[in-house]
Amino acid sequence: MRGRDFMKAVIGSASGWPFVATAQQPTTPVIGYLGFTSANADAYLLAPFRKALSEAGFDEGRNVTIEYRFAERDVSRLASLASELVRRNLAVIFTGTTVSALAVKAATSTVPVIFAIGADPVKSGLVSSLNRPGGNLTGISFFTNQMEAKRLALLHEIVPKAELIAVLLNPNNPFFANQSRDVEEASRALSLKIHIELASNEQDIAKAFKEFAQRKVGALLVGADPYFNSRRSLVIAPAAELRVPAIYEWREFAEAGGLMSYGTSLTEAYRQAGDFVVRVLKGANPADLPVLQASKFEFVINLKTAKALDLPLAPAVFARADEVIE
């Protein structure tokens, strides 16, 4: 080969090297996570989420990256954090509350979004329908905000002599009006007298419990709400101090010392959300993935708390419980 021809061959092949090297390096997908609370508070939920990813071959730090953003329980921060995530080169965004899902929806109509929420995603405007979401969002709905009537009925069954039942609701919850209506309708159907107090911060909660004490309420229903869940001790401790039997939405309340809970499993919902994210990473379109509805509900009783309250529980109640914490 002549020198000139040899140099042309070398230059020609060298011009392809960067292209070949780039083509052989796979792009690591990036998942965005928008949390309402904090990294510490969400740690136990994110563990099953990451496990679902790992079981499908997506290991954080190896072949997938997760960008985390936390609102630190400040609703006003959600919009800016959602916009910040959208500006990243993300394959999909996952979020675990209705308010954060609404913030992400407002921020993007193109980035795939997976949610795990307690509200009705159709009524909230997140999807067009459960079977055909129709946009860039889909996920899991466990309808906890629609279970207040059931929780009130359970509370009445266990504390039938309570003349006045207190109800704690967060007015900042997007579905506060529905919760309030459902509780009032259920109380009328059960011929129960209730007193509703509103709280959206620590001061409101403290004020509400002072009112409960003055009114000498006989039982308490704590409405389903992300803020209450993130501040469980703020409602469990004063309920114990007042010696008021209370029912909550998540088993985490019962595990932390609350009397009982009725709702779905948060950790299972986050695991299922991980499965949805995997499907999106593999090419699925959220518009074609029906919203998964939780079908299993847990009734959890804390026996130690019941004994501390001197609350007798009938054998039938224990028989209905999915778990009794001793």
TORDREN-163800 format. One record per atom (N, C-alpha, C): residue in three letters; x, y, z. Coordinates in pm, whole numbers, plus 50000, padded with zeros to 5 digits. Layout:
N
ALAXYZ;...
***
This chain:
326
MET500864988150000;MET500005000050000;MET500895012350000;ARG500545022349915;ARG501295034749912;ARG501105042550042;GLY502105051250073;GLY502045058950196;GLY500785067550205;ARG500445074150089;ARG499275082950089;ARG498005074850114;ASP497915063150049;ASP496725054750067;ASP496635049550210;PHE497795046350265;PHE497835041250402;PHE497305051850500;MET497755064450483;MET497315075250572;MET495825077750558;LYS495305076850436;LYS493855078550416;LYS493075067750490;ALA493615055650485;ALA492935044450553;ALA492935046450703;VAL494105050950756;VAL494195053250901;VAL493265064350944;ILE493285075450868;ILE492445086950903;ILE490975083150893;GLY490655075550788;GLY489265071450770;GLY488775062750883;SER489615053350925;SER489185044551035;SER489155051951167;ALA490115061151187;ALA490165068651313;ALA488955077551329;SER488435082851214;SER487285091651223;SER486065084251275;GLY486085071251266;GLY484945063451316;GLY485085059151459;TRP486285060351517;TRP486495055651654;TRP485575062151758;PRO485495075451763;PRO484635081451865;PRO483195076851852;PHE482725075651727;PHE481345071451704;PHE481125057251755;VAL482075048451724;VAL481945034551766;VAL481975033651920;ALA482905040951982;ALA483025040452127;ALA481755045552194;THR481205056552140;THR479985062152196;THR478825052452181;ALA478735046252064;ALA477635037152038;ALA477685025052129;GLN478845021352174;GLN478985009352256;GLN478735012152404;GLN478615025052441;GLN478395028452580;GLN476895031052600;PRO476165021852666;PRO474735023652683;PRO474415035552773;THR473325042552742;THR472895053852823;THR472205048752949;THR472635053453065;THR472035049353191;THR470735057053212;PRO469595050153225;PRO468335057253246;PRO468305064053382;VAL467625075353387;VAL467525082953511;VAL466055083553553;ILE465795079753678;ILE464465080153736;ILE464385092153830;GLY463315099653822;GLY463105110653914;GLY462145106454024;TYR462425110254148;TYR461515107354259;TYR461175120354330;LEU459885123454338;LEU459435135254409;LEU458705130854535;GLY459315133354651;GLY458745129454779;GLY458135141354852;PHE457015139154920;PHE456365149854994;PHE457075152555125;THR457645142255187;THR458245143955319;THR459765145755309;SER460525135955359;SER461985137255363;SER462625123855328;ALA463925124055308;ALA464645111755274;ALA464515101455387;ASN464625105955511;ASN464525096755624;ASN463115090855636;ALA462105099455620;ALA460725094855635;ALA460345085055525;ASP460875086855406;ASP460505078355292;ASP461415066255275;ALA462435065055358;ALA463435054455339;ALA462805040555338;TYR461885037755430;TYR461315024355439;TYR460385021355321;LEU459865031855256;LEU459025030055138;LEU459855028255012;LEU460955035555005;LEU461805034754886;LEU462565021554879;ALA462725014754993;ALA463425001854994;ALA462714991554906;PRO461384989254922;PRO460704979754833;PRO460634984654689;PHE460604997754670;PHE460615003354535;PHE461914999754463;ARG463045002054531;ARG464344998754471;ARG464514983654456;LYS463924975954548;LYS464014961454537;LYS463314956554412;ALA462164962454381;ALA461434958754259;ALA462274961854135;LEU462964973154138;LEU463844976654026;LEU464974966554014;SER465594963154127;SER466734954054128;SER466344940154079;GLU465174935554121;GLU464724922254078;GLU464504921553927;ALA464284933153867;ALA464104933753722;ALA465404936853649;GLY466514937753726;GLY467804940053664;GLY468264954453663;PHE467544963353731;PHE467934977453736;PHE468444980753876;ASP469744981653890;ASP470374984154020;ASP470864998554028;GLU470375005754128;GLU470755019754144;GLU472265020854161;GLY472855029954086;GLY474295032054093;GLY475075023453996;ARG474435013153939;ARG475115004553842;ARG474585007153700;ASN473315004753679;ASN472775006853544;ASN471495015153547;VAL471215021753658;VAL470115031353666;VAL470455041653774;THR470035054053750;THR470265064953845;THR468925070353893;ILE468855074054020;ILE467635079854074;ILE467935093854126;GLU467225103654074;GLU467335117554121;GLU466235119854223;TYR466605123154348;TYR465635124754455;TYR465385139654484;ARG464115142854506;ARG463735156254551;ARG462675154654661;PHE462835161954770;PHE461915160854882;PHE461385174654921;ALA460085175554941;ALA459455188454973;ALA459515191755121;GLU459965182355204;GLU460055184555349;GLU458715189155406;ARG457635182755358;ARG456265185155406;ARG455735199055372;ASP456375205755278;ASP455955219255238;ASP455315218355099;VAL453995219255096;VAL453265217954970;VAL453695228554869;SER454035240354917;SER454395251454828;SER455675248654749;ARG456475238954792;ARG457735235954723;ARG457555225854609;LEU456425219154606;LEU456245208154511;LEU456335212754366;ALA455745223954333;ALA455735228654195;ALA457145231154143;SER457965238054222;SER459325241054178;SER460175228454170;LEU459985219254265;LEU460755206754263;LEU460345198154143;ALA459055198054111;ALA458595190553994;ALA459195196253867;SER459195209553856;SER459775216053738;SER461275213253728;GLU461935212953842;GLU463375210153845;GLU463655196053793;LEU462845186453834;LEU463025172753786;LEU462755171653636;VAL461725178353591;VAL461355177653450;VAL462475182853361;ARG463235192553412;ARG464335198153333;ARG465505188453319;ARG465525178153402;ARG466555167853392;ARG466205158453277;ASN467175151053230;ASN466935141553121;ASN466435128353182;LEU465145127953216;LEU464585116653289;LEU463855106853198;ALA463955094153235;ALA463205083853164;ALA461795082653219;VAL461645085553349;VAL460355084253416;VAL460435091053551;ILE459295095853601;ILE459215101853734;ILE458255093653819;PHE458625091153944;PHE457735084254037;PHE457445093354156;THR456195093154201;THR455835101054318;THR454745093754397;GLY454665096454529;GLY453825088354615;GLY452695095454685;THR452345107754647;THR451175114354706;THR450395121254596;THR449125123954624;THR448265130354524;THR448745144454493;VAL449105152154597;VAL449525165954574;VAL450805166654490;SER451725157454513;SER452965157454434;SER452705152554293;ALA451775143154276;ALA451435138454142;ALA450785149754061;LEU449945157554125;LEU449325168954057;LEU450385179254017;ALA451385181054103;ALA452465190554072;ALA453265185953951;VAL453545172953943;VAL454295167653829;VAL453465168453702;LYS452185165453713;LYS451305166153596;LYS451285180353539;ALA451275190253628;ALA451265204253584;ALA452595208053519;ALA453655200953555;ALA454995204353506;ALA455335197953372;THR454705186653339;THR455055179953214;THR453895171753159;SER453825171653026;SER452835163252958;SER453545152852871;THR454855152152884;THR455635143052799;THR456425132552878;VAL457005136352991;VAL457805126753068;VAL456855116653133;PRO457095103753119;PRO456255093653185;PRO456265095453336;VAL455085094153397;VAL454955095953542;VAL454195084053601;ILE454755078353707;ILE454105067553781;ILE453755072853920;PHE452515070553963;PHE452105075154095;PHE451615063454180;ALA451665065554312;ALA451075056254408;ALA450345065054508;ILE449025066154494;ILE448265076154569;ILE447035070254635;GLY446495077454731;GLY445315072954801;GLY444025078254745;ALA444105088054656;ALA442895094254601;ALA442475087554471;ASP441275090854427;ASP440775086154299;ASP441495093954189;PRO442325087354106;PRO443105094654005;PRO442255100753894;VAL441045095453875;VAL440155101153773;VAL439545114053825;LYS438975113653946;LYS438375125554005;LYS439405136454030;SER440635132354055;SER441685142254081;SER442215148553953;GLY441845142753837;GLY442285148253710;GLY443625143253662;LEU444145132853725;LEU445455127553684;LEU445375119153558;VAL444275111453545;VAL444095102953427;VAL442675104453375;SER442485100553248;SER441155101353188;SER440245090253238;SER440815078353253;SER440065067053307;SER441055057253366;LEU440565047853446;LEU441445038053508;LEU441985028153406;ASN441145023753315;ASN441565013753215;ASN442405019853104;ARG442115032253068;ARG442855039152963;ARG443275052953014;PRO444405053453083;PRO444845066253141;PRO444925077553039;GLY445385074252919;GLY445305083752809;GLY446355094552802;GLY447225095652900;GLY448245106052896;GLY449605100652933;ASN450365108453008;ASN451715104053047;ASN451765099153191;LEU450595097353255;LEU450565092753394;LEU449775079753410;THR450245071353501;THR449505059653544;THR450135054853675;GLY449595044253733;GLY450185039453857;GLY449225031553942;ILE449315033554074;ILE448535025854171;ILE447665035354252;SER446415031554272;SER445515039254357;SER444955030054464;PHE445045034554590;PHE444525026154698;PHE443305032554765;PHE442805043654711;PHE441515049354750;PHE441335051054901;THR442405054554972;THR442285056155118;THR441365067755156;ASN441365078255073;ASN440525089655105;ASN439045086455097;GLN438715075155036;GLN437315071155024;GLN436925060855130;MET437825058155225;MET437575047855326;MET437195053555462;GLU436945066655468;GLU436625072555599;GLU435345066755658;ALA434345064355574;ALA433085058655623;ALA433305044955683;LYS434145036855619;LYS434435023555670;LYS435185024355802;ARG436135033555812;ARG436885035155936;ARG435985039956049;LEU435045048756017;LEU434115053656119;LEU433235042156169;ALA432795033656079;ALA431955022356118;ALA432735012656207;LEU433995010256175;LEU434835001456258;LEU435035007456397;LEU435275020356401;LEU435475027156529;LEU434225026156616;HIS433075028156555;HIS431805027156628;HIS431565013056679;GLU431965003156599;GLU431784989156640;GLU432644985856761;ILE433844991456765;ILE434774988156873;ILE434544996956996;VAL434055009056975;VAL433755018057087;VAL432275022257076;PRO431355012957093;PRO429935015857068;PRO429325025857164;LYS429925027757283;LYS429355036657383;LYS429845051057372;ALA430705053657273;ALA431205067257256;ALA430065076457213;GLU429755086457297;GLU428645095457267;GLU429035106057164;LEU430305109257159;LEU430795119257063;LEU432105114357003;ILE432155113656872;ILE433365109256803;ILE434025121256735;ALA435295123056763;ALA436055134056702;ALA436615129556567;VAL436705139056476;VAL437265136356343;VAL438305147156314;LEU439515142956280;LEU440595152356247;LEU440865151756097;LEU440685163056029;LEU440885163655884;LEU441815175255849;ASN442505173855737;ASN443405184355689;ASN442705192155578;PRO442415204955598;PRO441715212855495;PRO442545215055369;ASN443865212955378;ASN444725214455260;ASN444755202155172;ASN444175191355219;ASN444095179255138;ASN443195181955017;PRO443625178354895;PRO442805180954777;PRO441405174854784;PHE441255164554867;PHE439965157654875;PHE439305159555012;PHE439645170655076;PHE439055173755206;PHE437535174255199;ALA437005180655098;ALA435545181955086;ALA434875168355077;ASN435485159255000;ASN434925145854988;ASN434995138355120;GLN436135139655189;GLN436295132955318;GLN435265137855418;SER435105151055426;SER434155156955519;SER432735152355489;ARG432385152455361;ARG431045148055321;ARG430805133455355;ASP431815124955325;ASP431675110555350;ASP431495107655500;VAL432275114555583;VAL432185112455727;VAL430825116955780;GLU430375128355734;GLU429085133555782;GLU427945124455738;GLU427995119555614;GLU426945110555566;GLU426965097455644;ALA428155092255671;ALA428275079655746;ALA427795081455889;SER428085092955949;SER427645095356088;SER426125095756097;ARG425495101655996;ARG424025102055995;ARG423445088155977;ALA424065080255889;ALA423575066655865;ALA423715057955988;LEU424745060656069;LEU424995052756190;LEU424405059156314;SER423735070656295;SER423155078256408;SER424215081856511;LEU425355086756463;LEU426465090556549;LEU426615105656554;LYS427045110756667;LYS427335124856681;LYS428845126656664;ILE429245135056570;ILE430665137256546;ILE431005152056561;HIS432295154456585;HIS432805168156588;HIS434065168556504;ILE434075176756398;ILE435205177556306;ILE436095189356342;GLU437395186556353;GLU438395197056372;GLU439365196656254;LEU439825208456212;LEU440715209456098;LEU442135212756144;ALA443105206256079;ALA444515208756116;ALA445415206455995;SER446355215455975;SER447315213955866;SER448745216355911;ASN448945218356043;ASN450295220156097;ASN450285216156244;GLU451455216956307;GLU451585212556447;GLU450695220656541;GLN450635233656519;GLN449835242156607;GLN448355238556597;ASP447915236056474;ASP446505232356454;ASP446175219256524;ILE447105209656515;ILE446875196556577;ILE446785197956728;ALA447685205656787;ALA447665207856932;ALA446355214656974;LYS445925224356896;LYS444675231456926;LYS443475221956914;ALA443515213156813;ALA442415203656792;ALA442275194356912;PHE443385189556964;PHE443315180257076;PHE442865187257205;LYS443165199857219;LYS442635207357333;LYS441115208057325;GLU440625209857203;GLU439185210257181;GLU438555196657209;PHE439245186057168;PHE438745172557195;PHE438645170057345;ALA439645174857418;ALA439655173057563;ALA438495180457628;GLN438255192857584;GLN437175200757641;GLN435815194557611;ARG435675188757496;ARG434405182757457;ARG434265168457510;LYS435325163157568;LYS435325149557623;LYS434855139257521;VAL435535139257407;VAL435175129957300;VAL435465115657345;GLY434685106257290;GLY434835092357330;GLY435665084057235;ALA435945089257117;ALA436745082057017;ALA437215091956912;LEU438195087656831;LEU438795096756733;LEU439055089756600;LEU438665096356493;LEU438985092056357;LEU439955102256298;VAL441165097756265;VAL442145106356199;VAL442065103956049;GLY441685114155975;GLY441485112755832;GLY442755109355756;ALA442575102655642;ALA443715099155556;ALA444335111755500;ASP445645113455524;ASP446315125455478;ASP447825123655486;PRO448575127855383;PRO450035126455384;PRO450715133655500;TYR450175145355536;TYR450815152955645;TYR450655145655778;PHE449455140755807;PHE449245133255931;PHE450135120855934;ASN450255114355819;ASN451095102355813;ASN452555105755839;SER452995117255793;SER454385121255814;SER454635126655954;ARG453555129156030;ARG453665134456166;ARG452865125556262;ARG453075112556247;ARG452255102956323;ARG452305105356474;SER453475108356527;SER453605110056672;SER452775121656724;LEU452545131756639;LEU451795143556682;LEU450325140556708;VAL449825129656651;VAL448425126056676;VAL448305113856767;ILE449295104956762;ILE449235092856845;ILE449445096356993;ALA450445104757022;ALA450775108057161;ALA449625115157233;PRO449035125657177;PRO447945132257249;PRO446695123557260;ALA446465114757162;ALA445335105457172;ALA445535096157291;ALA446775091657311;ALA447085082957424;ALA446945090657555;GLU447375103157555;GLU447285111357676;GLU445835113657717;LEU444975115557617;LEU443555117557645;LEU442835104257669;ARG443555093357646;ARG442985079957659;ARG441765078457567;VAL441945082857442;VAL440875082357343;VAL441185071457240;PRO440345061557223;PRO440545051357119;PRO440495058056981;ALA441475055056898;ALA441555061656768;ALA441815051656656;ILE441335055056537;ILE441585047056418;ILE442255055856313;TYR443195049756241;TYR444005056956143;TYR443975049556009;GLU444635055455909;GLU444605049555775;GLU445635038355755;TRP446885040255801;TRP447955030955768;TRP448375022555887;ARG448875010655859;ARG449375001855963;ARG450545008156040;GLU451255017455976;GLU452365024156042;GLU451915031356168;PHE450675036156170;PHE450145042656291;PHE450015032456404;ALA449455020756372;ALA449305010356474;ALA450665005356523;GLU451615004356430;GLU452955000056468;GLU453635010256559;ALA453255022956543;ALA453875033556624;ALA453135035856755;GLY452085027856783;GLY451395029156910;GLY449945033356901;GLY449455036156780;GLY448045039256762;GLY447205026756786;LEU445945028656823;LEU445095017156858;LEU444865007956739;MET444445013456626;MET444135004856512;MET444185012756382;SER444285005256273;SER444335011456141;SER443565002756044;TYR443055009255941;TYR442385001955833;TYR442735008655702;GLY443405001255616;GLY443815006755487;GLY444664996755413;THR445235001055304;THR446094992355225;THR447534993355273;SER448424985955207;SER449834985655246;SER450634995655163;LEU451245005255228;LEU452075015055157;LEU453305008555095;THR453934999555170;THR455154993255118;THR454844984754995;GLU453684978154996;GLU453294970154879;GLU453004979254760;ALA452384990654786;ALA452095000154678;ALA453375005354614;TYR454395007954696;TYR455675012854641;TYR456385001754563;ARG456234989354608;ARG456814978254531;ARG456134977154396;GLN454814978354394;GLN454074977754268;GLN454424989454177;ALA454665001054238;ALA455085012654159;ALA456435009954093;GLY457315002954165;GLY458594999054106;GLY458404990353983;ASP457424981353988;ASP457124972853871;ASP456654981453754;PHE455844991653782;PHE455375000553676;PHE456545008053612;VAL457455012953698;VAL458615020253647;VAL459465011253557;VAL459624998753598;VAL460374989153517;VAL459744987653379;ARG458434986753375;ARG457744985153247;ARG457964997253157;VAL457985009153217;VAL458245021253139;VAL459685021253089;LEU460635017253175;LEU462035016753134;LEU462245007053019;LYS461384997153012;LYS461484987152904;LYS460684991052781;GLY460115003152784;GLY459455008152663;GLY457955009652667;ALA457315006152778;ALA455855007152786;ALA455415021852791;ASN454245024352734;ASN453675037752733;ASN452665038952847;PRO452805048852937;PRO451865050253049;PRO450405050753004;ALA450155056352888;ALA448785057452838;ALA448145043752817;ASP448985033552798;ASP448485020052772;ASP448495011152896;LEU448925016553009;LEU449005008553132;LEU447855012153225;PRO446865003553240;PRO445725006553328;PRO446185009253471;VAL445495018353538;VAL445785021353679;VAL445425009053762;LEU446355004953847;LEU446144993353933;LEU445414997754060;GLN444314991054091;GLN443554994254211;GLN443874984154321;ALA444204989154438;ALA444494980454551;ALA443254972454586;SER443424959554609;SER442294950954639;SER442384944854779;LYS443544945954842;LYS443724940354975;LYS443814951355079;PHE442984950355182;PHE442984960155290;PHE443344953355421;GLU444074960555505;GLU444564955155631;GLU443884961855750;PHE443384953655840;PHE442844958555967;PHE443824954256075;VAL444524963956134;VAL445584961156230;VAL445214966956366;ILE445394958956470;ILE445084963256607;ILE446344962456692;ASN446584972756772;ASN447684972656867;ASN447124968457003;LEU447374955957043;LEU446804950457166;LEU447344957557290;LYS448614961357287;LYS449214968357399;LYS448494981657425;THR448174988757317;THR447465001457330;THR446054999157382;ALA445414988657333;ALA444054985457379;ALA444054982757529;LYS445064975557577;LYS445154972657720;LYS445424985457800;ALA446254994157746;ALA446555006757814;ALA445315015457827;LEU444405013957730;LEU443155021657733;LEU442055014557811;ASP442375002557861;ASP441364994257928;ASP440164992057836;LEU440464989657710;LEU439414988057610;LEU439184973257583;PRO438054967857621;PRO437784953757594;PRO437474951657445;LEU438074941657388;LEU437844938457247;LEU437204924757237;ALA436094924157167;ALA435364911557152;ALA436164901957065;PRO436014888857086;PRO436714878957003;PRO436434880956854;ALA435234885556821;ALA434904887756680;ALA435794898356618;VAL436194908256697;VAL437074918856647;VAL438444913156614;PHE438974904856704;PHE440274898656679;PHE440204889456557;ALA439064882956540;ALA438914873856426;ALA438944881456294;ARG438474893656296;ARG438444901756173;ARG439784908356144;ALA440604909856247;ALA441884916656230;ALA442844908656143;ASP443534915456054;ASP444564908955973;ASP445844907056053;GLU446044915856151;GLU447224914656236;GLU446944921056372;VAL447404914356476;VAL447304919756612;VAL448734921756663;ILE449074934256691;ILE450404937556742;ILE450384936356893;GLU451254927856948;GLU451264925757093;GLU452484932457157;
***
